Amino acid sequence: MSKAETERTKGLRRAILRVLAACQGDRYEGWLTERSLFAVLAASAPGLTMADQSAACQYLASKGKEYIENRARQESKFDVKDADWRILPRGVDLLDETIPPDPGVEDNRQ
């Protein structure tokens, strides 16, 4: 992976945290659908794919990181599987820079 791709990936991970943090306290209890998250991110990241977003979310949700969480959801009306995401307290702490930086997420301290 080139330096530019690495920086783009780190920035995408931070953008995901920002979007999910903005959804906290809404009527959906902070959950945002995978498709809605993509729509918000794609507006400011030309060339973003669902695969890019999925990989970034998996990184942020992985064991030991646990900055975000997901839940599977089945929309019976359309019989479509989807996932919802929300930020966890540890993810908020990373955004607020009150925990050590994560080398895989863009950070102003680095």
C-alpha positions as CSV (number, residue, x, y, z in Angstrom):
1,M,0.0,0.0,0.0
2,S,1.4,3.4,-1.0
3,K,1.8,6.2,1.5
4,A,-1.1,8.1,-0.1
5,E,-3.4,5.0,0.2
6,T,-2.4,4.6,3.8
7,E,-3.1,8.2,4.6
8,R,-6.5,7.9,2.8
9,T,-7.4,4.8,4.8
10,K,-6.4,6.5,8.1
11,G,-8.5,9.5,7.1
12,L,-11.5,7.4,6.2
13,R,-11.4,5.6,9.6
14,R,-11.4,9.0,11.4
15,A,-14.2,10.3,9.1
16,I,-16.3,7.2,10.1
17,L,-15.7,8.0,13.8
18,R,-16.7,11.6,13.2
19,V,-20.0,10.7,11.4
20,L,-21.0,8.1,14.0
21,A,-20.2,10.5,16.8
22,A,-22.4,13.1,15.2
23,C,-25.3,10.6,15.4
24,Q,-25.1,10.0,19.1
25,G,-28.2,10.9,21.0
26,D,-30.5,10.9,18.0
27,R,-33.8,9.1,18.0
28,Y,-32.1,6.0,16.7
29,E,-29.8,5.7,19.7
30,G,-26.7,6.5,17.6
31,W,-27.2,3.7,15.1
32,L,-26.6,4.5,11.5
33,T,-27.2,2.1,8.6
34,E,-24.3,1.0,6.5
35,R,-25.9,2.6,3.4
36,S,-26.5,5.9,5.2
37,L,-22.9,6.0,6.4
38,F,-21.7,5.4,2.9
39,A,-23.9,8.2,1.5
40,V,-22.5,10.7,4.0
41,L,-18.9,9.6,3.4
42,A,-19.1,9.3,-0.4
43,A,-20.2,12.9,-0.6
44,S,-16.8,14.0,0.5
45,A,-14.6,11.1,-0.7
46,P,-14.8,10.6,-4.4
47,G,-14.0,7.1,-5.4
48,L,-15.0,5.6,-2.1
49,T,-16.5,2.1,-2.4
50,M,-18.6,0.0,0.0
51,A,-15.6,-2.4,0.2
52,D,-13.4,0.5,1.4
53,Q,-15.9,1.5,4.0
54,S,-16.5,-2.1,5.1
55,A,-12.8,-2.7,5.6
56,A,-12.4,0.5,7.6
57,C,-15.4,-0.3,9.8
58,Q,-14.1,-3.8,10.4
59,Y,-10.8,-2.4,11.5
60,L,-12.5,0.0,13.9
61,A,-14.7,-2.7,15.3
62,S,-12.0,-5.4,15.6
63,K,-11.1,-7.0,18.9
64,G,-8.6,-4.9,20.8
65,K,-9.8,-1.7,19.1
66,E,-13.5,-1.7,19.6
67,Y,-14.1,1.9,18.7
68,I,-17.4,1.1,17.0
69,E,-19.9,-1.7,17.0
70,N,-22.4,-3.2,14.5
71,R,-25.6,-5.1,14.5
72,A,-27.1,-7.1,11.6
73,R,-30.5,-6.1,10.5
74,Q,-33.0,-7.7,8.1
75,E,-35.4,-5.4,6.3
76,S,-38.4,-7.7,5.8
77,K,-40.1,-5.3,3.5
78,F,-37.4,-5.7,0.9
79,D,-35.8,-8.8,2.3
80,V,-32.4,-7.0,2.3
81,K,-29.6,-7.6,4.8
82,D,-27.9,-4.6,6.2
83,A,-25.8,-3.6,9.1
84,D,-26.0,-0.7,11.5
85,W,-23.0,1.0,13.1
86,R,-22.6,3.2,16.2
87,I,-19.6,4.6,18.0
88,L,-18.6,3.2,21.4
89,P,-17.1,5.2,24.3
90,R,-13.6,4.2,23.3
91,G,-14.2,5.6,19.8
92,V,-15.3,8.9,21.3
93,D,-12.1,8.9,23.5
94,L,-10.0,8.4,20.4
95,L,-11.7,11.3,18.6
96,D,-11.3,13.4,21.8
97,E,-7.6,12.3,21.9
98,T,-7.9,11.3,25.6
99,I,-6.4,7.8,24.9
100,P,-3.2,7.0,23.1
101,P,-3.3,7.4,19.3
102,D,-4.1,4.4,17.1
103,P,-1.5,4.1,14.3
104,G,-4.3,3.1,11.9
105,V,-6.4,6.2,12.4
106,E,-5.6,9.7,11.4
107,D,-4.7,11.7,14.5
108,N,-3.8,15.4,15.0
109,R,-1.2,14.4,17.6
110,Q,0.9,12.4,15.1
